[in-house]
């Protein structure tokens, strides 16, 4: 090999190093750039802390020579991990995936029109407010940086917007990490980048409209990025996307702050591709929280009274009894969950159906809510049924008797009273008006026996029986 051939690679490396140094050092305010922001953008920067930095890059850095295979996705390649479908890929050094990637229907919102983004080449607008907190790869941000070359990102990890779509993930020590590549290539945005915050708490959205030509004026991009509050979903709607092949490759996907984890659709990293009416969503894992179940209020009722054709007065006149239970509608619980698909069941501790009559006493209903992920929560409700119905009692018939022979009192068999109640365990007691035991003889005159029926709940009822005793005089013979 000749000496000149051995020196040539060193010269090329030295030129590249000098060019890189030039790219880093040639950073100015956007006002120095021939495509500086308009005056209304400058006023926005003054009031909100937004500022724009322009970087000047030699064409050797912006569009470096590429190997023959321009459709490759870089040295790391696309992981075999299929996240949502065979067309979706990811590369991750994390133990568990931070995002799932799924194709969605093309359904963009109305284009953002409120705020203007960068309109200069190879520049970044910093500290653009989102209007809400957004979590990206586990970190929370309220501001975002917008590059003119089809990428947005968070914090100082994305402070360089150059240029053609790079490989992701790429941990090369650059300031092009922690990013969302919507259409990463060398673009000339002119005034086609606009953004705004829409919606109300807690469902606000940050919408970025990206319309730009490729710097070579061959291809271009028209797309919309939406960041969602709460769910932290990232949605990209691409109306059209095309770059001019070998020197202007494209990247579309997301990358973390360390350059070790990235998610993308296969074939959309550092490669030449076209998109038309395309939709893709990047969703962080959703923590499944157990549902919150609030039972209906506890219920206290009395047993159902007797009735005949719905008339309780007739039933009481006929000494009918009701049930030792009550018909109760327990209601339904209120369930709150972080996702749809919650089922709710109720179980009584007596094993009977919820719509069966509830017996006297306390019945506990356990309400169980189960979400789609299998997490369950229980809450209890009590139904207390008290017996408010008095028993019915029928005294024996009244009795008239004469005194025993040679005595001033009469021995009388008074009989037995009968009692009925809606609940079991009714007892009968007696009380004589002369305060003597029931088995004692009865004196001449009228003695009243009060028959008292008492049920297990302490409800009472009574009925009277009269014992009339007259003297037993000898017959008179005339």
C-alpha positions as CSV (number, residue, x, y, z in Angstrom):
1,X,0.0,0.0,0.0
2,X,1.4,3.4,-0.9
3,X,2.1,6.0,1.8
4,X,-0.5,8.4,0.4
5,X,-3.2,5.7,0.7
6,X,-2.2,5.1,4.3
7,X,-2.4,8.9,5.1
8,X,-5.7,9.4,3.3
9,X,-7.9,7.9,6.1
10,X,-6.2,10.0,8.7
11,X,-6.8,13.1,6.7
12,X,-10.5,12.3,6.3
13,X,-10.8,11.6,10.1
14,X,-9.1,14.9,10.8
15,X,-11.5,16.8,8.5
16,X,-14.4,15.1,10.2
17,X,-13.1,16.1,13.6
18,X,-12.6,19.7,12.6
19,X,-16.1,19.8,11.1
20,X,-17.5,18.4,14.3
21,X,-15.8,21.1,16.3
22,X,-17.1,23.7,13.9
23,X,-20.6,22.4,14.3
24,X,-20.4,22.6,18.1
25,X,-18.8,26.1,18.2
26,X,-21.0,27.8,15.6
27,X,-24.1,28.3,17.8
28,X,-25.8,31.6,17.9
29,X,-29.1,33.2,18.7
30,X,-31.7,32.7,16.2
31,X,-31.8,36.4,15.5
32,X,-28.4,36.0,13.7
33,X,-29.7,33.4,11.4
34,X,-31.0,34.4,7.9
35,X,-34.2,32.5,8.7
36,X,-34.8,34.1,12.2
37,X,-38.1,33.9,14.0
38,X,-40.6,36.6,13.4
39,X,-41.2,39.4,15.9
40,X,-44.3,37.7,17.3
41,X,-42.2,34.7,18.3
42,X,-39.6,36.9,19.9
43,X,-42.3,38.5,22.1
44,X,-43.6,35.0,23.1
45,X,-40.0,34.1,24.1
46,X,-39.7,37.2,26.3
47,X,-42.9,36.5,28.2
48,X,-42.7,32.7,28.6
49,X,-38.9,32.0,28.7
50,X,-38.9,30.4,25.3
51,X,-35.8,30.9,23.3
52,X,-34.3,29.5,20.1
53,X,-30.8,28.4,19.3
54,X,-29.5,27.8,15.8
55,X,-26.6,25.5,15.0
56,X,-24.6,25.7,11.8
57,X,-23.4,22.4,10.5
58,X,-21.2,21.6,7.5
59,X,-23.0,19.4,4.9
60,X,-20.5,16.6,5.7
61,X,-22.2,16.4,9.2
62,X,-25.7,17.1,8.1
63,X,-25.7,14.6,5.3
64,X,-22.7,12.3,5.7
65,X,-21.8,9.6,3.1
66,X,-23.6,6.4,3.9
67,X,-22.9,2.7,3.3
68,X,-24.6,1.2,0.2
69,X,-27.4,-0.3,2.3
70,X,-29.4,2.9,3.0
71,X,-32.4,1.0,4.3
72,X,-30.5,-0.4,7.3
73,X,-31.6,0.6,10.8
74,X,-28.2,1.0,12.2
75,X,-25.7,-1.1,14.0
76,X,-28.1,-2.1,16.8
77,X,-30.8,-3.1,14.4
78,X,-34.4,-3.6,15.3
79,X,-35.1,-5.9,18.2
80,X,-37.0,-9.1,17.6
81,X,-39.3,-8.1,20.5
82,X,-42.7,-7.7,18.9
83,X,-44.7,-5.2,21.0
84,X,-48.0,-4.9,19.2
85,X,-47.9,-6.6,15.8
86,X,-45.2,-8.0,13.4
87,X,-44.7,-4.5,12.1
88,X,-43.7,-3.1,15.5
89,X,-40.2,-3.2,16.9
90,X,-38.3,-2.1,20.0
91,X,-34.8,-2.1,21.4
92,X,-34.5,-2.0,25.1
93,X,-31.9,-2.7,27.7
94,X,-34.6,-2.3,30.4
95,X,-35.9,-5.3,32.3
96,X,-39.5,-4.5,31.3
97,X,-40.7,-2.5,28.3
98,X,-41.5,1.1,29.0
99,X,-43.9,1.5,26.1
100,X,-46.1,-0.5,23.8
101,X,-46.4,0.5,20.2
102,X,-49.6,0.0,18.3
103,X,-50.9,1.0,14.9
104,X,-54.1,3.1,15.1
105,X,-56.6,4.5,12.7
106,X,-55.7,7.7,11.0
107,X,-57.8,10.2,12.8
108,X,-55.9,13.5,13.4
109,X,-57.5,16.4,15.1
110,X,-57.9,19.9,13.5
111,X,-54.5,21.4,12.8
112,X,-52.9,23.4,15.6
113,X,-52.9,27.1,14.8
114,X,-52.4,29.1,18.0
115,X,-48.6,29.2,18.5
116,X,-45.8,29.3,16.0
117,X,-42.8,27.0,16.3
118,X,-39.3,27.4,14.9
119,X,-39.0,28.6,11.3
120,X,-35.2,28.4,10.9
121,X,-33.0,25.6,9.8
122,X,-31.1,23.4,12.2
123,X,-32.5,25.2,15.2
124,X,-34.3,24.3,18.5
125,X,-37.0,26.2,20.3
126,X,-36.5,25.6,24.1
127,X,-38.9,25.6,27.0
128,X,-42.2,25.5,25.1
129,X,-44.9,25.0,27.8
130,X,-47.1,21.9,27.5
131,X,-49.8,23.3,29.7
132,X,-49.7,20.2,32.0
133,X,-47.3,17.6,33.4
134,X,-46.3,14.9,31.0
135,X,-44.5,11.7,32.0
136,X,-41.9,10.4,29.5
137,X,-39.9,7.3,30.2
138,X,-40.9,7.7,33.9
139,X,-39.8,11.3,34.2
140,X,-42.2,14.2,34.5
141,X,-41.9,17.3,32.3
142,X,-44.0,20.5,31.8
143,X,-41.9,21.9,28.9
144,X,-40.7,20.6,25.6
145,X,-38.1,21.5,23.0
146,X,-39.0,21.7,19.4
147,X,-36.4,21.1,16.7
148,X,-36.8,22.2,13.1
149,X,-35.7,18.8,11.9
150,X,-38.7,16.7,13.0
151,X,-37.8,15.9,16.6
152,X,-39.0,17.2,19.9
153,X,-37.6,16.3,23.3
154,X,-37.2,17.1,27.0
155,X,-34.6,18.9,29.0
156,X,-30.9,19.2,28.2
157,X,-30.8,15.6,26.9
158,X,-32.4,16.9,23.7
159,X,-30.7,20.2,23.0
160,X,-29.3,19.6,19.5
161,X,-31.7,19.3,16.6
162,X,-29.4,18.1,13.9
163,X,-30.1,16.7,11.2
164,X,-30.8,13.5,9.2
165,X,-32.6,10.7,11.0
166,X,-30.2,8.9,13.3
167,X,-30.1,5.5,14.8
168,X,-32.1,5.0,18.0
169,X,-31.3,4.0,20.6
170,X,-27.8,5.6,20.4
171,X,-25.8,6.2,23.5
172,X,-23.0,8.2,21.9
173,X,-22.8,11.1,24.4
174,X,-24.6,13.5,22.1
175,X,-27.3,15.9,23.2
176,X,-29.9,14.1,21.0
177,X,-31.6,11.8,23.4
178,X,-34.8,11.9,25.4
179,X,-36.6,12.6,22.2
180,X,-39.7,12.0,20.1
181,X,-38.8,11.7,16.5
182,X,-41.9,12.5,14.5
183,X,-40.1,12.9,11.1
184,X,-36.4,13.2,11.9
185,X,-34.5,14.2,8.8
186,X,-33.0,17.4,7.3
187,X,-36.0,19.7,7.0
188,X,-36.6,23.4,6.1
189,X,-39.7,24.1,8.1
190,X,-40.3,27.8,7.0
191,X,-43.5,28.7,9.1
192,X,-45.1,25.3,9.1
193,X,-44.6,24.3,12.8
194,X,-47.5,25.3,15.1
195,X,-48.6,24.0,18.5
196,X,-51.3,24.5,21.1
197,X,-52.8,23.0,24.3
198,X,-56.3,21.8,24.1
199,X,-59.0,20.4,26.5
200,X,-59.6,20.8,30.2
201,X,-58.1,19.2,33.3
202,X,-57.5,16.2,33.6
203,X,-57.8,15.4,29.9
204,X,-55.7,18.1,28.2
205,X,-53.7,17.5,25.0
206,X,-50.6,19.2,23.5
207,X,-50.9,19.2,19.7
208,X,-48.0,19.9,17.4
209,X,-48.6,20.5,13.7
210,X,-45.5,19.8,11.6
211,X,-45.5,20.8,7.9
212,X,-42.1,21.2,6.3
213,X,-40.2,20.6,3.2
214,X,-37.1,18.5,3.0
215,X,-34.0,20.7,2.8
216,X,-33.4,19.4,-0.7
217,X,-37.0,20.4,-1.6
218,X,-37.6,16.9,-2.9
219,X,-39.6,15.3,-0.1
220,X,-41.5,16.7,2.9
221,X,-43.6,16.0,5.9
222,X,-47.1,16.8,7.0
223,X,-48.0,15.3,10.4
224,X,-49.5,15.8,13.8
225,X,-48.1,14.9,17.2
226,X,-50.4,14.7,20.2
227,X,-49.3,14.2,23.9
228,X,-52.1,13.3,26.3
229,X,-52.4,14.3,29.9
230,X,-53.0,11.6,32.4
231,X,-52.5,8.6,30.1
232,X,-49.1,10.0,28.9
233,X,-49.8,8.5,25.5
234,X,-47.9,9.7,22.4
235,X,-49.8,9.6,19.1
236,X,-48.4,10.4,15.7
237,X,-50.7,11.0,12.7
238,X,-48.7,11.2,9.5
239,X,-50.5,12.6,6.5
240,X,-47.5,12.3,4.3
241,X,-43.8,11.7,4.8
242,X,-41.0,11.3,2.3
243,X,-37.3,12.1,2.0
244,X,-35.0,12.1,-0.9
245,X,-33.3,8.8,-0.3
246,X,-29.7,8.1,0.4
247,X,-28.4,11.3,2.0
248,X,-31.7,12.2,3.8
249,X,-32.7,9.2,5.9
250,X,-35.7,9.2,8.2
251,X,-36.3,8.2,11.8
252,X,-39.7,7.9,13.6
253,X,-39.9,6.7,17.1
254,X,-39.0,7.6,20.7
255,X,-35.8,7.3,22.8
256,X,-35.0,7.6,26.5
257,X,-32.6,10.1,28.1
258,X,-29.7,7.6,28.3
259,X,-29.9,6.4,24.7
260,X,-30.4,2.8,25.7
261,X,-34.0,2.3,25.1
262,X,-36.1,3.1,22.0
263,X,-39.5,2.1,20.5
264,X,-40.4,2.4,16.9
265,X,-42.2,0.7,14.0
266,X,-39.9,-1.7,12.2
267,X,-38.2,-0.1,9.2
268,X,-38.7,3.5,10.4
269,X,-35.2,4.0,12.0
270,X,-32.4,5.6,10.0
271,X,-33.9,4.4,6.7
272,X,-35.7,5.5,3.6
273,X,-39.5,5.0,3.8
274,X,-42.7,6.8,2.9
275,X,-45.9,7.2,4.9
276,X,-49.4,8.2,3.9
277,X,-52.3,8.6,6.3
278,X,-50.5,6.6,9.0
279,X,-51.3,6.4,12.7
280,X,-49.2,5.0,15.5
281,X,-49.4,5.2,19.3
282,X,-46.8,4.8,22.0
283,X,-48.4,3.9,25.3
284,X,-46.6,3.6,28.7
285,X,-47.6,0.7,30.9
286,X,-50.7,1.5,32.9
287,X,-50.6,0.7,36.5
288,X,-53.7,-1.3,37.3
289,X,-55.3,-0.1,40.5
290,X,-57.9,-2.2,42.3
291,X,-61.4,-0.8,41.9
292,X,-63.0,1.3,44.7
293,X,-66.4,0.0,45.7
294,X,-68.8,1.8,47.9
295,X,-71.7,-0.3,49.1
296,X,-75.3,0.9,49.3
297,X,-76.3,2.3,52.7
298,X,-77.1,-0.2,55.5
299,X,-80.8,-0.9,55.7
300,X,-83.1,-1.4,58.7
301,X,-86.7,-2.5,58.2
302,X,-89.4,-4.3,60.1
303,X,-91.0,-7.6,59.2
304,X,-93.8,-7.5,56.7
305,X,-97.2,-7.1,58.3
306,X,-100.0,-9.5,57.4
307,X,-102.4,-8.5,54.7
308,X,-105.4,-9.8,52.8
309,X,-105.4,-8.5,49.3
310,X,-103.0,-5.8,50.5
311,X,-105.3,-4.7,53.4
312,X,-103.6,-5.2,56.8
313,X,-106.7,-4.2,58.7
314,X,-108.7,-7.2,57.6
315,X,-105.7,-9.5,58.3
316,X,-105.4,-8.2,61.9
317,X,-109.1,-8.6,62.4
318,X,-108.8,-12.3,61.3
319,X,-105.8,-12.7,63.6
320,X,-103.5,-13.5,60.7
321,X,-99.8,-13.2,60.9
322,X,-97.2,-11.8,58.6
323,X,-93.8,-13.2,57.7
324,X,-90.7,-13.4,59.9
325,X,-88.9,-11.6,57.1
326,X,-89.0,-8.5,54.9
327,X,-88.8,-8.0,51.2
328,X,-85.9,-5.6,50.6
329,X,-84.3,-4.0,47.6
330,X,-80.6,-3.6,48.8
331,X,-79.7,-1.3,45.9
332,X,-76.4,-1.5,44.0
333,X,-72.9,-0.4,44.9
334,X,-71.0,2.4,43.3
335,X,-67.7,1.3,41.7
336,X,-64.8,3.5,40.4
337,X,-61.9,2.0,38.5
338,X,-59.1,3.2,36.2
339,X,-60.4,1.3,33.2
340,X,-63.6,-0.1,31.8
341,X,-64.7,-3.7,32.3
342,X,-65.5,-3.9,36.0
343,X,-68.0,-6.5,37.1
344,X,-69.8,-6.4,40.4
345,X,-71.4,-9.3,42.4
346,X,-73.2,-9.4,45.7
347,X,-73.4,-12.5,48.0
348,X,-75.5,-12.9,51.2
349,X,-74.0,-14.6,54.2
350,X,-77.1,-16.9,54.3
351,X,-76.5,-18.0,50.8
352,X,-79.9,-16.9,49.5
353,X,-80.3,-14.8,46.3
354,X,-80.2,-11.0,46.8
355,X,-83.9,-10.7,45.9
356,X,-85.1,-13.4,48.4
357,X,-86.8,-12.2,51.6
358,X,-84.5,-11.2,54.4
359,X,-85.1,-13.0,57.7
360,X,-85.4,-11.4,61.1
361,X,-81.9,-10.4,62.3
362,X,-78.8,-9.1,60.5
363,X,-78.0,-10.3,57.0
364,X,-74.6,-9.3,55.5
365,X,-74.1,-8.7,51.8
366,X,-70.6,-8.8,50.5
367,X,-70.2,-6.7,47.3
368,X,-67.2,-7.7,45.2
369,X,-65.9,-5.6,42.3
370,X,-63.5,-7.3,39.9
371,X,-61.6,-5.3,37.2
372,X,-60.5,-6.5,33.8
373,X,-57.0,-7.2,35.2
374,X,-58.4,-9.5,37.9
375,X,-57.9,-7.2,40.9
376,X,-60.8,-7.3,43.4
377,X,-62.2,-5.1,46.1
378,X,-64.9,-5.9,48.6
379,X,-67.3,-3.9,50.8
380,X,-70.1,-5.0,53.0
381,X,-73.7,-3.9,53.6
382,X,-76.0,-5.0,56.3
383,X,-79.8,-5.5,56.2
384,X,-81.3,-5.6,59.6
385,X,-84.9,-6.9,60.0
386,X,-86.6,-6.4,63.3
387,X,-89.9,-8.0,64.3
388,X,-92.4,-5.3,65.0
389,X,-95.5,-7.5,64.9
390,X,-97.2,-8.5,68.1
391,X,-98.5,-12.1,68.4
392,X,-102.1,-12.8,68.3
393,X,-103.7,-14.6,71.3
394,X,-107.1,-16.2,71.8
395,X,-108.3,-16.8,75.4
396,X,-110.4,-19.7,76.4
397,X,-114.2,-19.1,76.6
398,X,-115.6,-17.5,79.7
399,X,-116.8,-19.9,82.4
400,X,-119.6,-19.8,85.0
401,X,-119.3,-22.2,87.9
402,X,-120.8,-22.9,91.4
403,X,-118.8,-23.2,94.5
404,X,-117.6,-26.6,95.6
405,X,-119.9,-28.6,98.0
406,X,-119.3,-27.3,101.4
407,X,-116.9,-24.6,100.2
408,X,-116.9,-21.0,99.5
409,X,-114.8,-21.3,96.3
410,X,-115.0,-23.2,93.1
411,X,-112.4,-25.4,91.4
412,X,-112.4,-24.5,87.7
413,X,-110.5,-25.9,84.8
414,X,-109.9,-22.7,82.8
415,X,-108.5,-24.3,79.6
416,X,-105.6,-23.1,77.4
417,X,-105.1,-20.0,75.4
418,X,-103.8,-20.2,71.8
419,X,-101.3,-17.8,70.3
420,X,-99.8,-17.2,66.8
421,X,-97.0,-15.0,65.6
422,X,-95.0,-14.3,62.4
423,X,-91.9,-15.5,64.2
424,X,-91.5,-18.7,66.3
425,X,-91.0,-19.1,70.0
426,X,-94.1,-17.4,71.4
427,X,-94.7,-18.0,75.1
428,X,-98.0,-17.6,77.0
429,X,-98.3,-16.4,80.6
430,X,-101.3,-15.6,82.8
431,X,-102.3,-13.1,85.4
432,X,-105.5,-13.4,87.6
433,X,-107.2,-10.3,88.8
434,X,-107.2,-11.7,92.3
435,X,-103.4,-12.2,92.0
436,X,-103.7,-15.9,92.9
437,X,-102.0,-18.6,90.9
438,X,-103.9,-19.9,87.9
439,X,-104.4,-23.3,89.7
440,X,-106.0,-21.8,92.8
441,X,-109.7,-22.1,93.3
442,X,-111.9,-19.2,92.4
443,X,-113.9,-17.2,94.9
444,X,-117.5,-16.2,94.5
445,X,-117.8,-13.4,92.0
446,X,-116.0,-12.6,88.8
447,X,-112.3,-13.2,88.4
448,X,-110.5,-12.1,85.2
449,X,-107.7,-14.1,83.8
450,X,-105.4,-12.2,81.4
451,X,-103.7,-14.4,78.9
452,X,-100.4,-12.7,77.7
453,X,-98.5,-13.9,74.5
454,X,-94.9,-12.7,74.2
455,X,-92.7,-13.4,71.2
456,X,-88.9,-13.6,71.0
457,X,-88.6,-9.9,70.2
458,X,-90.6,-8.9,73.3
459,X,-93.7,-8.0,71.4
460,X,-96.8,-8.8,73.5
461,X,-100.6,-9.1,73.1
462,X,-103.2,-10.2,75.6
463,X,-106.8,-11.6,75.8
464,X,-109.1,-11.9,78.8
465,X,-111.2,-14.7,80.1
466,X,-113.8,-14.3,82.9
467,X,-114.6,-16.9,85.5
468,X,-117.9,-16.3,87.3
469,X,-118.5,-18.2,90.5
470,X,-121.9,-18.3,92.4
471,X,-122.7,-20.0,95.7
472,X,-123.8,-23.6,95.7
473,X,-127.1,-23.3,97.9
474,X,-129.1,-26.5,98.6
475,X,-132.3,-27.0,96.8
476,X,-135.5,-25.7,98.4
477,X,-138.3,-28.2,98.7
478,X,-141.8,-26.9,99.0
